[in-house]
């Protein structure tokens, strides 16, 4: 019988990222995976800015960037190959491009290698979870395969995919629908086109997609019709016929894999049952058309890992974990709805319906504001929490920044120039104060609470004031706003003190004079423990240790 703080079932991208974040917080983790190794063929092909920001928090972003294509352009074509819509956002509000192509097996390999930094994190391959029971003291799991036996954990994260054994063992409902339409995905080595970007063809004769993936991989996806069986798909002539007109020589392509799949739009009734929490495909499935299945799973990891760490370190009460479902359920549902809607828009095979759609898109893209809405990807639902591990009590801004991601510009410190803000804040809580000394704004009680939380005090100022010594103190980090983007953010908001969570969501905000009340409100909302953690509790590091290139 072995005990770990957290057992993660499933070593896919979500399980691996959760393990990396928990490992950086000093949490002991056991990762169990039924497969003998990570999946080595492409699956997800799109990574967004929030996802890259999480890789940054985990200290892995420099290793994953070589396997990405930043600012990947996506165009939607109709049956006449005329552009219906273009998505090419150039914003980097959160520090990274909003759309990036990537190779998932190589990104997963980066995450797996990242675990080598942590002796308190272990992976068991060829081992499946076959039984799960929990009580007030913890969870006991039965394992079979290469490492058969039992293991106990304080908490369990089920990240074991759409057919999750963890979800099944809990009896949690998986609500939604599965499309009756089948699609064939074909991945090719030695990209026969080589053109960057992605194309989605809303062709009523046969909807398709053509996507450039880094390192010379090309993905095609084609809708299959009734009567086109999986046996037909295995015939070389069938693949060549589909690719005819898309590649110069369809008979001479190097196929990595071919697979028939259906689209699912499903979400669990609850992301948590006692001490067991679900993440990734185990919690939600969505069509591929916005590339958000992978990214939504990484958001789960980012939201959940710091909460588990705060509870296990004794900083917060276990009630904090209730906020995981409260915060992730609604946003995952929004992503499912958007992906489902896009699928319905591109996939009609009725010619009249397709023509009506084309007329609609020609009309809205003729309006400059509507075209910008599409091109800049403003339709993407951003995490906007109205309840959870946060407090609106002292915020006076309309709309409030609370429950939203804080931006990440490049900044200067007295030791470093031109660095991303998160690399200065570290992977834990931070109190950001514009044009003030954070110590002077907090009364003794608020300062004590923030120190018990383990947060960092940060004084923000124009870069030209960076060397002014008025806030020289060991417990205050002074940051110079080298680009002016932080000042622009505060220019439009009366909330000049912001408490940022480890997942970069604003937990609380207030005018300067209400900073102490805001800190108290947030500490109550997250269930802050009444005393410092017990001796020996691991404190969050300044930054999660980076993997050497």
N, C-alpha and C positions, 0 to 999 in steps of 0.2 A: 504494500500500500504506500503510494507516494502522494505527497500533498504539494500543490502549487497554488499560488495566488489566483491565477487564471488558467484555465484550459481552453484553448481555441480549437474547435472542430472544423477542419478544412484549411488547407494551405494554398488556397487561391490568392488572388491579389488582395482581397479584403482581410483575410486571416493573416497574411504576411505583413500588411501595413499595420494592423492592430498590434501584432506582436512587436514590430519595430518601435512603435510609439510607447507601448507599455515597457519594453526593455529599457528604453531611454529614461523612463521614470523610475527605474529600479525595481519593477514588479517582476516576480518570478512567473514564467510562462511555459506551458507545455502545449505544443502545436501538434495535433494528430491528423494524419492525412491517409485516406484509403489508397491513393495512388502511390506508385513507387518513386515518383519524382514529379516536378512541376510539369504542366502541360507544355509541350514544345512547339505547338503550332499557333498561328495568329488567330485571335478571337476579337477582342475589342480593338478598335483602330483609331479612336479619338480620345484625347486627353484635354481637359479644360484647365483654365487658370487656377481654379480652386484646388484641383487635384495636384497640380505642380506645386502649389503652395504647401500642401500637406507633405509632399516629398521633401520640400525644403525644411519643414519643421522636423522631419525624421532624419535630416542630415544626409539625404540620398540624392538630392536634385542634380548635383553635378555629375553623378554617375548615370542618371536616367536621361539627361538632355541629349547625349549623342544618339539616342534611339528615338528621337522626335523630329518632326518637321514643324517649326513654329509658324503661326499665322497661316494655317492651311485654308485655302479658299474652297468654298463649296458652292456649286451652282446647280440649280434645278432646271432641266430642259424638258420641253414638251415633246410630243411625237414628231414634230418637224425640226427638232434640235434647236429650237429658239429658246432663249433664256426666259424662264418664268420668274426666277428670283435668284439673287446672289447673296451669300453670307460670307463676308470677309471683314470681320471686326479687327480693328487695329488697336483697340484699347488695351492698356496694361494696368488698369486701376489696382489690381491685386498683386502686381509685381511680375506677372507672366502673361504671355499671349492667351487670348480667350479660346482659340482653337488650335490644336496641335495634333498632327498625325503621329502615331507611335506604333512600335512593335511590342505587343503585349508579352510574349514569352521572354524577351530581353528585359523589359521592365520588371517582370516577376522575378527574374534571376537577380536583378539588382536588389530587390527587396529581400530575397532569400539570403544573399551574401551579406546584407546588412545585419542579419541576426548573429553573424559571427562575432560582432562587437560585444555581445552580451553573454557571459557565461551562465547567467540565470535564465536563459531562453533556450529551449531544446525542441527539436523537431523529430517526430517519430513517423517515418514513412511506412507504407504498406500496413497501416494500422487503422482499423475502423471502430467507431463508437457504436456499440450495439445495445447499450442499456444506460439509462440515466434516472437517478432518483435524487431528490433534494429534500432538505429539512432546514430548520432554522440555523443549523451550524454550518451547512455547506452543501456541496453536490458530490455525489459519487458516480463515476462513470465506469462502465464495463467496456474493456477494449479487447478486440480480437485481431488476429493476424500476426505480424512479425513481433509485436510487443504486447502480447495478450496479458490481461490482468485487470486490476482495478486501480483507479487513481481518484483522489479527492481534490476538490478545489473550492476556494471561497466563491468564485464565480465562473461561469462558463459562457463563452461566446460561440454561438452556432453560425459559422460562416461556410457552411458545407453545401452551397449551391441550391438550384431550383428544386431538386429532389431531396431536400434537407432531411436527414435522419433525425437531427435535433428538433426541428419543427414538428416532425411526425410524432416523436416521443412526447412532446409537450401537448400535442392535440390542439395546436393553434390553427385556426382557419386560414386558408390562403385564398382570399376573395378576388374575383375578377373573371376574366375570360381568356380563352385561347383562340386565336384566329383560325379559321378553316383553310386559309391560304398557306401554301407551302412555298418556300424559297430555297434556291440552290446557291450556296456560296462556293466560289472557286478561288483559291489563292495560288498565284503563279510566282515562281522565281524568275530572275532575269527579266524584269518588267518589259514586256514587248512594246510598250508605249513610252515609258520614261517621263511622261509629262506630270508635273506636280499637281496637287489639288485633288478634289473629289467631285464626281458628277453623279447626280441622281436623275435618272431618266424616267419622267412620268409619261411613258409611252403606252397608250392603251393597247397596242399590239402585244407588248410584253414589257412591263416595268422592269427597270434594272438599276444597278449602281456600278460605278467604276471608280476605284479609290486607290491612290498612290500611297504606299506604306514605305517607311524608310528601309534602306539597305536593299533596294531593288526588288521589292515585292509589290505585286499588283493584285488587288482584290476585285472580283466581279461578283455581283449578286443578280440573280434572275428569278422572276416569279415563275413557278411551275403551274401548269394547267392540269385539270382533271385528265387522267389517263397517262400522264407522264410519271412513270413509276420510278422508284429508287433503283430498280434493275436497269432501266434505260439510262439513268444518270451515270452508271458505271461504264457505259460504252463510250470509247474515245470519239466515235463519230457524233454522238449527241453533244458532247462538250464543244467539239469543233464547230458544229452547226450553230450553237448559241453564240460563240465568239466571232463567227463570221460577220464582218462589217464593223467589228470593234478593234481587232488587231490585224496587222498586215498578213500574217500567216497563221491561221488558227490551228493548223495541223501540227505546228512545231512550237508548242508551249511546254514549259516545265511546271507541272502541277505539284504544288505542295500538298494540297488536300482538297477534297470536295465533300460537301456535306449538305444534306437536306434538313431544313429546320422549319419550325413554325414560330410565329410571334405570340408572346404571352403578355397580357396586361393584368398583373396580379399583385396583391399586397396583403401582408398578414393583418389579422385583426388587431394584434398587439405585438410590438417589438420586444416585449419582455414578459417573462413568466417567472416571478420570484427571483432566484439567483441566476437565471439563464436568460441571455439576451441574444437576439437574432440580428444578423447583419448581412449586407450584400444580397445576392440572389436568393438566399434563404428567407429574406424578408420582403423582397420585391423583385418583380420581373417586368421588363418593359420592352417594346419594340426597339429596333436598332436605329431608327431614323434620325435621332438626335445624338446618338453616341453617348447616352447618359447612363447606361446600365453600369459600366465600369466606374464612372465618376461618382454616381450615387452611392456605390458601395464604399468608395474611399471617403466620401462624406460621412458615412456611418462610422468608419474607423476613427476619423478625426473627432467626431462628436462624442463617441463613447470612451475612447482610451483615457482621456484626462479625467473623466468622471470616475471611472474605475480606480485610477491611480489616487485621486483625492480621497475616495472612500477607504481604500486599502491602506493608505498612509495615515489614516486617522484624522485627516484635515476636515473632512465633511461627513455628515451623517449619510447613511445608506439611502435616505429619502431622495438624495440627489439623482439617483439612477432612474427615478420616475420621469425625469425630464427628458430622457433619451427618446422615449416613444412620443412624448408631447411635442418635441422639436423635430424629429425626423419623419414622423408619419405623414404630416400634411405636405411637407416639401417633396417627399418621394412620390406621393400621390399626384402632385402637380406635374412632376416630370413624366410620370406614366401617362397622364392625360395629354400632355403636349406631344409625346412620342407617338401615341395612338392617333392623335389628330393628324399629324404629318403623314403617317402611313396611309390614312384614309384619303388624304389629298393627292398623294402621288400614285396610288394603286388602282384607280378605276379603269376597267377595261371596256366600259361602255363609251363609244365614241362621242355621243352627245354630251354625256356628263363631263368627259375630258375637255371638250370644246368650251363648255360653260366655265369650267375651272380656269382655262387659259384666258378667257375674256376677263374674268375677275382679277387675275394676277396682272394682266396688262394694265388694267385700270388702277390698281392700287400702287403699282410701281411707277406710274406716271406722276404720282403725288410725291414731292421730294421728302416730306416728313415720313410718309409711309415707307418709302424706299430705304431711308436711313434706319428705320425701325427694324427692317429685315437685315440690311447689310451689317449693321452694328450689333446684331444679335440681341436686341433689347427685349425680345419676346421670351428669352430664357428666364424661367422662374429662379430668382435668387433667394437664398435662405433669408426669410423674414419671419422671425419668431415673435409671437404675441404672448406666449406663456412658456415657462420653463425655468431654466437656471439663470434668471435675469430679473431686473426690476426696473419699471418705468417710473418709480415713485418720484424722483427728483428731476426728471428730464422735462425741459420746457420747450424743446425744439419741436417744430411741426413740419414734416414728419420727424418722429424721434429716430435717432440713430440706434437706439437700443434694439437688440434682436437682429441687427444687420452686421455684415462683415465690415471691419475697419479697413480702409485702404492701405496699400503697402508701397509707398514711394521709395526712392533711393535717398539716403540721408548721409550726414557726416557725424562722426563723434570726435572727441579729442584724440582718440587713438587710431581711428580708421576713417578713410574717406570713401564716399561713393559706395555705400553698402545698402542692401535692402533692409527695411525697417525691422522685419521679423528677426533678422540675424542679430539685431541689437537688443530686441525685447527678450530673446530667449523663448523657450517652449512653454512657459507657464504664464501666470497672470501678470498683467502690467497695468499701472495707473498712469495715464498720459495726461499731462497738464500743460496747457499752452500759456506761455508768458507769465509763469508763476512758479514759486517754490512749492513743490508738493508737500514738504514737511510743514510749511507754514499754514497750509490749508486744512490739514487734518488735525482734529483734536486727539487727545491721548487715547481715547477709546477706539476711534477709527483707525489710528495708526497701529494700535495693538492688534486689531482684527486683521488688518492687511498683512501684518508681519506673520500672524498665525497662518494665514493663507499661503505664505511663502512668495508673495508677489514682489514685483520690481517697481520702484518709483522712477518715473521718467519725466524730465523737464524738457519740453519742446520749445524751440526758439528759432528765429531767423539765423541762417548760417553765419551771417556777419557778427552775431553776438556769441558765437560758440565759445570763444576763449574768455568771456567775461566771468570772473570767479565768484559771482554772488551766490551760486548754488553748489559750491565745491563741498561735497560730502561723500563719504564712502558708500552711502546707501541711496544715492541719487545718480542716475545716468542722464547726462546732458546730451541732447540730440540737436544737431543743426539741420534746418529744413533747406537743403541745398537746391531743390527744384522749385520751392514755393508751393508745392501741392498740399502740404499739410496746412499752411496758412489759408489757402483757398478753401479747404474743407471747413476750417473753423470760422472763416469769414462769413459763411452762410448759416451758421448754427450758433445759438446762444449757449449751448452746452459746451463749455471749454475744459471740462474735466471728464475723461472717458476711462472706464475700467474695461479692459479687454481680456477675454478669456483665452485659454491656450489654443482653442480652435479659431481664434481671431474674430469671434463674434463679440459685439459690444454688450457687456453684461449690465452696464449702468452708465448714465451720463448726467451731468448737472452743470449749472453755473458754478463758478469758483466758490462762492460763499456756502453752497449746499453740498460740497464735496464730502464732508464727514457723514452727513445724513445719507448720501447716496451709497457710500461704502457700507454703512450699517444695513441699508436695505438689501444690497446685493448679498452680503454675508448671511443675512437671514434667509434669503431666497434659495441659496445653495446649501443651507444646512451646515454652516461653519461650526466646527467643534468648539466647545467652550474653553479649550486649553490647547497649548502646543502639542503636536504629535509626540508619542512616547519616544524616549531616547532610542536612537538607532534607526528611526524612520528615515528613509532615503529622501533627500531633498531633490527637487528637479535641478538638473544641471543647467548651466548658462545656455547651453545648446546641446541638442542630441548629437552625440559623437558622429562626425562625418566618416564615411567610408573612404579610405585613401584610393585615389585613382590608380 
